[in-house]
Amino acid sequence: MNLNLQRRDKIAIMAAAAALVIFLFFQLVIFPMLDSRDRARKQLQVKAATLEKIQALAADLRQVREKRRASGGLIRRRPRDFTLFSFLEKLADQTGVKKHIVYMKPATKQVKNSSFQLSLVELKLQGVTMKQLLAFLYQVETNANMIWIKRMSIVASDKQAGTISAVLQAETYT
């Protein structure tokens, strides 16, 4: 096959071949390289965000462990004969609400994956003033024995004006 092409046709064929080579070069070399670079950037950003989250969680974990260590120290410094029931009874006497106690129900629960137990006391007070209740709650929450009020229900008393009834659940670790 012998083709006699004119010079203009030869230039057009060469230009088309050059365009095809350039097109293939971009499609097979340049664009894949740019795509992989973009993918690598995105992966780097995702991994950097993940690393930041991991570092924040690690800091939170350190704080929790430190608080746990400090709490364990406070619990171990309590007297050996410490019980939540007797402690609350003593506070009730000191704050003047002992005569208003209807009942005190103690209970304990084992804390999962821990050597500590959760000691709780449900306490019902009837006919107390708000001032007496606040004094009792303040003493419970601010003592060094790590006691807290988990639940509380307050109802205005029908029997005596200015008094209330309250059911509290106090907890601590032992």
ROZA-395940 format. One line per field, with one value per residue: residue number from 1; x, y, z of N, C-alpha, C in turn. Coordinates in nm, 2 decimals. Each point is the difference from the previous one (the first is absolute). Layout:
N
seq = (NUM; ...) .
nx = (X; ...) .
ny = (Y; ...) .
nz = (Z; ...) .
cax = (X; ...) .
cay = (Y; ...) .
caz = (Z; ...) .
cx = (X; ...) .
cy = (Y; ...) .
cz = (Z; ...) .
***
This chain:
174
seq = (1; 2; 3; 4; 5; 6; 7; 8; 9; 10; 11; 12; 13; 14; 15; 16; 17; 18; 19; 20; 21; 22; 23; 24; 25; 26; 27; 28; 29; 30; 31; 32; 33; 34; 35; 36; 37; 38; 39; 40; 41; 42; 43; 44; 45; 46; 47; 48; 49; 50; 51; 52; 53; 54; 55; 56; 57; 58; 59; 60; 61; 62; 63; 64; 65; 66; 67; 68; 69; 70; 71; 72; 73; 74; 75; 76; 77; 78; 79; 80; 81; 82; 83; 84; 85; 86; 87; 88; 89; 90; 91; 92; 93; 94; 95; 96; 97; 98; 99; 100; 101; 102; 103; 104; 105; 106; 107; 108; 109; 110; 111; 112; 113; 114; 115; 116; 117; 118; 119; 120; 121; 122; 123; 124; 125; 126; 127; 128; 129; 130; 131; 132; 133; 134; 135; 136; 137; 138; 139; 140; 141; 142; 143; 144; 145; 146; 147; 148; 149; 150; 151; 152; 153; 154; 155; 156; 157; 158; 159; 160; 161; 162; 163; 164; 165; 166; 167; 168; 169; 170; 171; 172; 173; 174) .
nx = (0.08; -0.01; 0.03; -0.05; 0.04; -0.08; 0.08; -0.10; -0.02; 0.13; -0.01; -0.11; 0.06; 0.12; -0.07; -0.07; 0.11; 0.05; -0.11; 0.00; 0.13; -0.02; -0.11; 0.06; 0.10; -0.09; -0.07; 0.12; 0.05; -0.03; -0.11; 0.04; 0.10; -0.07; -0.07; 0.11; 0.05; -0.12; 0.00; 0.13; -0.03; -0.10; 0.07; 0.09; -0.10; -0.05; 0.13; 0.02; -0.12; 0.03; 0.12; -0.06; -0.09; 0.09; 0.07; -0.12; -0.03; 0.12; -0.01; -0.12; 0.06; 0.11; -0.09; -0.07; 0.11; 0.04; -0.12; 0.01; 0.12; -0.04; -0.11; 0.08; 0.09; -0.10; -0.04; 0.12; -0.01; -0.12; -0.07; 0.06; -0.05; 0.04; -0.12; -0.05; -0.07; 0.10; 0.07; -0.10; -0.01; 0.13; 0.00; -0.10; 0.06; 0.12; -0.07; -0.04; 0.03; 0.08; -0.06; 0.04; 0.09; -0.06; 0.09; 0.09; 0.02; 0.08; 0.10; 0.05; 0.09; 0.04; 0.11; -0.04; 0.08; -0.03; 0.09; -0.06; -0.07; -0.12; 0.02; -0.13; -0.06; -0.12; -0.03; -0.10; -0.01; -0.06; -0.06; 0.09; 0.07; -0.01; 0.01; -0.08; -0.08; 0.01; -0.02; -0.09; -0.06; 0.02; -0.03; -0.10; -0.02; 0.03; -0.04; 0.11; -0.12; 0.00; -0.09; -0.09; -0.09; -0.05; -0.09; -0.10; -0.09; -0.05; -0.08; -0.08; 0.02; -0.10; 0.08; 0.11; -0.04; 0.06; -0.06; 0.10; -0.02; 0.10; 0.02; 0.11; 0.08; 0.07; 0.11; 0.08; 0.13; 0.00) .
ny = (-0.12; 0.07; 0.08; 0.06; 0.06; 0.09; 0.10; 0.06; -0.11; 0.00; 0.13; -0.01; -0.11; 0.07; 0.10; -0.08; -0.06; 0.12; 0.04; -0.11; 0.02; 0.13; -0.03; -0.10; 0.08; 0.09; -0.08; -0.04; 0.12; 0.11; -0.04; -0.12; 0.07; 0.09; -0.10; -0.07; 0.11; 0.03; -0.13; 0.02; 0.12; -0.06; -0.10; 0.08; 0.07; -0.11; -0.04; 0.12; 0.00; -0.12; 0.04; 0.11; -0.08; -0.08; 0.11; 0.05; -0.12; 0.00; 0.13; -0.02; -0.11; 0.08; 0.09; -0.09; -0.05; 0.13; 0.03; -0.11; 0.03; 0.12; -0.04; -0.10; 0.10; 0.08; -0.10; -0.02; 0.13; -0.05; 0.02; -0.10; 0.06; 0.08; 0.05; 0.00; -0.10; -0.04; 0.03; -0.05; -0.10; 0.00; 0.01; -0.09; -0.06; 0.02; -0.03; -0.08; -0.09; -0.04; 0.09; 0.05; -0.09; -0.04; -0.01; -0.10; -0.02; -0.08; 0.00; -0.11; 0.04; -0.12; 0.07; -0.01; -0.10; -0.01; 0.04; 0.11; 0.03; 0.01; 0.09; -0.04; 0.11; -0.06; 0.13; -0.01; 0.13; 0.02; 0.11; 0.00; 0.09; 0.09; 0.09; -0.08; -0.02; 0.13; 0.02; -0.09; 0.04; 0.12; -0.05; -0.06; 0.10; 0.07; -0.12; -0.05; -0.06; 0.09; 0.07; -0.05; 0.09; -0.12; -0.02; 0.09; -0.01; 0.12; 0.00; 0.10; 0.03; -0.09; -0.06; 0.05; 0.12; 0.01; -0.12; -0.09; -0.09; -0.08; -0.06; -0.04; -0.01; -0.03; 0.03; -0.10; 0.00; -0.13) .
nz = (0.00; -0.10; 0.10; -0.09; 0.10; 0.00; -0.01; -0.04; -0.07; -0.04; -0.01; -0.07; -0.07; -0.01; -0.03; -0.07; -0.05; -0.01; -0.05; -0.07; -0.03; -0.02; -0.07; -0.06; -0.02; -0.03; -0.08; -0.04; 0.00; -0.06; -0.06; -0.02; -0.03; -0.06; -0.05; -0.02; -0.05; -0.06; -0.04; -0.02; -0.05; -0.06; -0.03; -0.03; -0.06; -0.05; -0.03; -0.04; -0.05; -0.05; -0.03; -0.04; -0.05; -0.05; -0.03; -0.05; -0.06; -0.04; -0.03; -0.05; -0.06; -0.03; -0.03; -0.07; -0.05; -0.02; -0.04; -0.07; -0.03; -0.02; -0.07; -0.06; -0.01; -0.04; -0.08; -0.03; -0.01; -0.04; 0.11; 0.05; 0.11; -0.11; 0.02; -0.11; 0.04; 0.07; -0.11; -0.08; 0.08; 0.00; -0.14; 0.00; 0.09; -0.06; -0.11; 0.10; -0.09; 0.10; 0.07; -0.12; 0.04; -0.11; -0.09; 0.02; -0.13; 0.07; -0.10; -0.06; -0.09; -0.07; -0.01; -0.12; -0.01; 0.13; 0.09; -0.05; 0.10; -0.05; 0.10; 0.02; 0.03; 0.00; 0.01; 0.09; -0.04; 0.11; -0.05; -0.09; 0.05; -0.09; 0.11; 0.07; -0.10; -0.03; 0.13; 0.00; -0.11; 0.06; 0.12; -0.06; -0.08; 0.11; 0.05; 0.07; 0.02; -0.09; 0.06; -0.08; -0.03; -0.02; 0.09; -0.03; 0.09; -0.03; 0.11; -0.03; 0.13; 0.01; 0.08; -0.04; 0.00; -0.12; 0.00; -0.02; -0.09; 0.03; -0.12; 0.07; -0.10; 0.10; -0.06; 0.02; -0.03; 0.02) .
cax = (-0.08; 0.08; -0.08; 0.06; -0.07; 0.06; 0.06; -0.11; -0.06; 0.10; 0.01; -0.13; 0.01; 0.09; -0.07; -0.10; 0.08; 0.05; -0.12; -0.03; 0.11; -0.02; -0.13; 0.03; 0.09; -0.08; -0.09; 0.06; 0.11; -0.02; -0.13; 0.01; 0.09; -0.07; -0.11; 0.06; 0.05; -0.12; -0.04; 0.10; -0.03; -0.13; 0.03; 0.08; -0.09; -0.08; 0.08; 0.04; -0.12; -0.01; 0.11; -0.04; -0.11; 0.07; 0.07; -0.10; -0.05; 0.11; 0.00; -0.11; 0.03; 0.09; -0.07; -0.09; 0.09; 0.04; -0.11; -0.03; 0.11; -0.02; -0.12; 0.04; 0.07; -0.10; -0.08; 0.09; 0.03; -0.11; 0.01; -0.04; -0.14; -0.09; -0.12; -0.08; -0.11; 0.03; 0.05; -0.12; -0.07; 0.08; -0.02; -0.14; 0.00; 0.07; -0.08; -0.14; -0.10; -0.02; -0.14; -0.09; 0.03; -0.10; 0.08; 0.13; 0.02; 0.14; 0.02; 0.13; 0.01; 0.13; 0.03; 0.06; 0.14; 0.06; 0.00; -0.09; -0.14; -0.08; -0.09; -0.10; -0.10; -0.12; -0.03; -0.12; -0.02; -0.14; -0.02; 0.12; 0.00; 0.09; 0.13; 0.05; 0.04; 0.12; 0.12; 0.03; 0.06; 0.13; 0.09; 0.02; 0.07; 0.13; 0.09; 0.11; -0.02; -0.05; -0.14; -0.08; -0.14; -0.03; -0.14; -0.07; -0.14; -0.05; -0.14; -0.05; -0.08; -0.14; -0.03; 0.05; 0.04; 0.15; 0.08; 0.00; 0.04; 0.10; 0.06; 0.13; 0.09; 0.14; 0.09; 0.14; 0.08; 0.06) .
cay = (0.12; 0.12; 0.12; 0.13; 0.10; 0.13; 0.06; 0.05; -0.11; -0.05; 0.08; -0.03; -0.13; 0.02; 0.08; -0.09; -0.09; 0.07; 0.03; -0.13; -0.03; 0.09; -0.04; -0.13; 0.04; 0.06; -0.10; -0.11; 0.04; 0.13; 0.00; -0.09; 0.06; 0.11; -0.07; -0.06; 0.11; 0.04; -0.10; 0.00; 0.12; -0.02; -0.10; 0.07; 0.08; -0.09; -0.06; 0.11; 0.02; -0.12; 0.02; 0.10; -0.06; -0.10; 0.07; 0.06; -0.11; -0.04; 0.10; -0.03; -0.12; 0.03; 0.07; -0.10; -0.09; 0.08; 0.02; -0.13; -0.02; 0.10; -0.05; -0.11; 0.05; 0.06; -0.11; -0.08; 0.08; 0.00; -0.10; -0.14; -0.03; 0.09; -0.05; 0.11; 0.01; 0.07; 0.13; 0.08; 0.01; 0.10; 0.14; 0.04; 0.05; 0.12; 0.10; 0.01; -0.06; -0.14; -0.03; 0.00; -0.11; -0.10; -0.13; 0.00; -0.13; -0.02; -0.10; 0.01; -0.06; -0.01; 0.08; -0.08; 0.01; 0.08; -0.06; 0.08; -0.02; 0.12; -0.01; 0.10; 0.01; 0.08; 0.07; 0.09; 0.10; 0.06; 0.11; 0.08; 0.13; 0.00; 0.03; -0.13; -0.09; 0.05; -0.02; -0.15; -0.02; 0.06; -0.08; -0.12; 0.02; 0.06; -0.07; -0.05; -0.14; -0.03; -0.04; 0.08; -0.02; -0.05; 0.03; 0.07; 0.03; 0.09; 0.02; 0.08; -0.08; 0.05; 0.00; 0.12; 0.11; 0.03; -0.12; -0.08; -0.14; -0.03; -0.13; 0.02; -0.12; 0.03; -0.11; 0.01; -0.12; -0.06) .
caz = (0.00; -0.02; 0.01; -0.04; 0.07; -0.02; 0.11; 0.09; 0.06; 0.09; 0.12; 0.08; 0.07; 0.11; 0.11; 0.06; 0.08; 0.11; 0.09; 0.06; 0.10; 0.12; 0.07; 0.07; 0.11; 0.11; 0.05; 0.06; 0.10; 0.08; 0.07; 0.11; 0.10; 0.07; 0.08; 0.12; 0.10; 0.06; 0.09; 0.11; 0.08; 0.07; 0.11; 0.10; 0.08; 0.08; 0.10; 0.09; 0.08; 0.09; 0.10; 0.10; 0.08; 0.09; 0.10; 0.10; 0.08; 0.09; 0.10; 0.08; 0.07; 0.11; 0.10; 0.07; 0.08; 0.11; 0.09; 0.06; 0.10; 0.11; 0.07; 0.07; 0.12; 0.10; 0.06; 0.09; 0.13; 0.10; 0.11; -0.04; 0.03; -0.06; -0.08; -0.05; 0.08; 0.13; -0.03; -0.03; 0.13; 0.08; -0.06; 0.03; 0.14; 0.00; -0.07; 0.05; -0.07; 0.04; 0.05; -0.11; -0.08; 0.00; -0.02; -0.06; -0.06; -0.06; -0.10; -0.06; -0.13; -0.04; -0.12; -0.10; -0.03; 0.10; 0.13; 0.08; 0.01; 0.01; 0.11; -0.02; 0.10; -0.04; 0.12; -0.01; 0.11; 0.00; 0.09; 0.01; -0.07; -0.11; 0.06; 0.06; -0.11; -0.06; 0.09; -0.01; -0.13; -0.01; 0.07; -0.08; -0.13; 0.01; 0.09; -0.06; -0.01; -0.14; 0.00; -0.09; -0.01; -0.14; -0.03; 0.10; -0.03; 0.11; -0.01; 0.11; 0.10; 0.02; 0.15; 0.07; -0.10; 0.01; 0.01; -0.12; 0.01; -0.10; -0.01; -0.06; -0.01; 0.02; -0.04; 0.01; -0.02; 0.11) .
cx = (0.09; -0.09; 0.08; -0.08; 0.06; 0.05; -0.10; -0.06; 0.09; 0.01; -0.13; 0.01; 0.09; -0.06; -0.10; 0.07; 0.06; -0.11; -0.04; 0.10; -0.02; -0.12; 0.03; 0.10; -0.08; -0.09; 0.07; 0.11; -0.05; -0.13; 0.01; 0.10; -0.07; -0.11; 0.06; 0.05; -0.12; -0.05; 0.09; -0.02; -0.13; 0.03; 0.08; -0.08; -0.09; 0.08; 0.04; -0.12; -0.02; 0.10; -0.04; -0.11; 0.07; 0.07; -0.09; -0.05; 0.11; 0.01; -0.12; 0.02; 0.09; -0.07; -0.09; 0.09; 0.05; -0.11; -0.03; 0.11; -0.02; -0.12; 0.03; 0.07; -0.09; -0.08; 0.09; 0.03; -0.11; 0.03; -0.04; -0.15; -0.10; -0.11; -0.08; -0.12; 0.03; 0.05; -0.12; -0.08; 0.06; -0.02; -0.14; -0.01; 0.06; -0.08; -0.14; -0.11; -0.03; -0.14; -0.10; 0.02; -0.12; 0.06; 0.13; 0.02; 0.14; 0.00; 0.14; -0.01; 0.15; 0.02; 0.07; 0.15; 0.07; 0.00; -0.09; -0.15; -0.07; -0.10; -0.10; -0.10; -0.11; -0.06; -0.13; -0.01; -0.14; -0.01; 0.12; -0.01; 0.10; 0.14; 0.07; 0.05; 0.12; 0.13; 0.04; 0.07; 0.14; 0.10; 0.03; 0.09; 0.14; 0.09; 0.11; -0.01; -0.05; -0.14; -0.08; -0.14; -0.03; -0.14; -0.06; -0.14; -0.05; -0.15; -0.04; -0.09; -0.14; -0.03; 0.04; 0.05; 0.15; 0.09; -0.01; 0.03; 0.10; 0.05; 0.13; 0.07; 0.14; 0.09; 0.15; 0.06; 0.06; 0.10) .
cy = (0.12; 0.12; 0.13; 0.11; 0.14; 0.05; 0.04; -0.12; -0.07; 0.08; -0.02; -0.13; 0.01; 0.08; -0.09; -0.10; 0.06; 0.03; -0.13; -0.04; 0.08; -0.04; -0.12; 0.03; 0.06; -0.11; -0.11; 0.04; 0.11; -0.01; -0.11; 0.04; 0.10; -0.06; -0.07; 0.10; 0.05; -0.10; -0.01; 0.11; -0.02; -0.11; 0.06; 0.09; -0.09; -0.06; 0.11; 0.03; -0.12; 0.01; 0.10; -0.05; -0.10; 0.08; 0.06; -0.11; -0.05; 0.10; -0.02; -0.12; 0.03; 0.08; -0.09; -0.08; 0.08; 0.02; -0.13; -0.03; 0.09; -0.05; -0.12; 0.03; 0.05; -0.11; -0.08; 0.07; 0.01; -0.10; -0.14; -0.03; 0.09; -0.07; 0.12; 0.02; 0.07; 0.14; 0.10; 0.02; 0.11; 0.14; 0.04; 0.05; 0.14; 0.12; 0.02; -0.07; -0.15; -0.04; 0.00; -0.12; -0.10; -0.14; 0.03; -0.15; -0.01; -0.11; 0.01; -0.07; -0.01; 0.08; -0.09; 0.04; 0.09; -0.07; 0.08; -0.05; 0.13; -0.02; 0.12; 0.00; 0.09; 0.05; 0.08; 0.09; 0.06; 0.11; 0.09; 0.14; 0.00; 0.03; -0.12; -0.09; 0.05; -0.02; -0.14; -0.03; 0.06; -0.09; -0.13; 0.02; 0.06; -0.07; -0.06; -0.15; -0.04; -0.06; 0.10; -0.04; -0.04; 0.05; 0.07; 0.04; 0.09; 0.03; 0.10; -0.08; 0.06; 0.02; 0.13; 0.10; 0.03; -0.12; -0.08; -0.15; -0.02; -0.14; 0.01; -0.14; 0.05; -0.12; 0.03; -0.13; -0.05; -0.11) .
cz = (0.00; 0.00; -0.04; 0.06; -0.03; 0.14; 0.11; 0.08; 0.10; 0.13; 0.09; 0.07; 0.11; 0.11; 0.07; 0.09; 0.12; 0.11; 0.07; 0.10; 0.12; 0.08; 0.08; 0.12; 0.12; 0.06; 0.08; 0.10; 0.09; 0.09; 0.11; 0.11; 0.08; 0.09; 0.12; 0.10; 0.07; 0.11; 0.12; 0.09; 0.08; 0.11; 0.11; 0.09; 0.09; 0.11; 0.11; 0.09; 0.10; 0.11; 0.10; 0.09; 0.10; 0.11; 0.10; 0.09; 0.10; 0.12; 0.10; 0.09; 0.12; 0.11; 0.08; 0.10; 0.12; 0.10; 0.07; 0.11; 0.12; 0.08; 0.09; 0.13; 0.10; 0.06; 0.10; 0.13; 0.09; 0.11; -0.05; 0.03; -0.06; -0.07; -0.04; 0.09; 0.13; -0.02; -0.03; 0.13; 0.09; -0.05; 0.02; 0.14; 0.01; -0.06; 0.05; -0.08; 0.04; 0.05; -0.12; -0.10; 0.01; -0.02; -0.06; -0.05; -0.06; -0.10; -0.05; -0.14; -0.03; -0.13; -0.10; -0.03; 0.10; 0.13; 0.10; 0.00; 0.00; 0.12; -0.01; 0.12; -0.05; 0.13; -0.03; 0.12; -0.02; 0.10; 0.03; -0.07; -0.12; 0.05; 0.06; -0.11; -0.07; 0.08; 0.00; -0.13; -0.02; 0.07; -0.07; -0.11; 0.03; 0.10; -0.08; -0.03; -0.14; 0.00; -0.09; 0.00; -0.15; -0.04; 0.11; -0.05; 0.11; -0.03; 0.11; 0.09; 0.02; 0.15; 0.06; -0.10; 0.02; 0.01; -0.12; 0.04; -0.11; 0.01; -0.07; -0.01; 0.00; -0.04; 0.02; -0.03; 0.13; -0.04) .
***
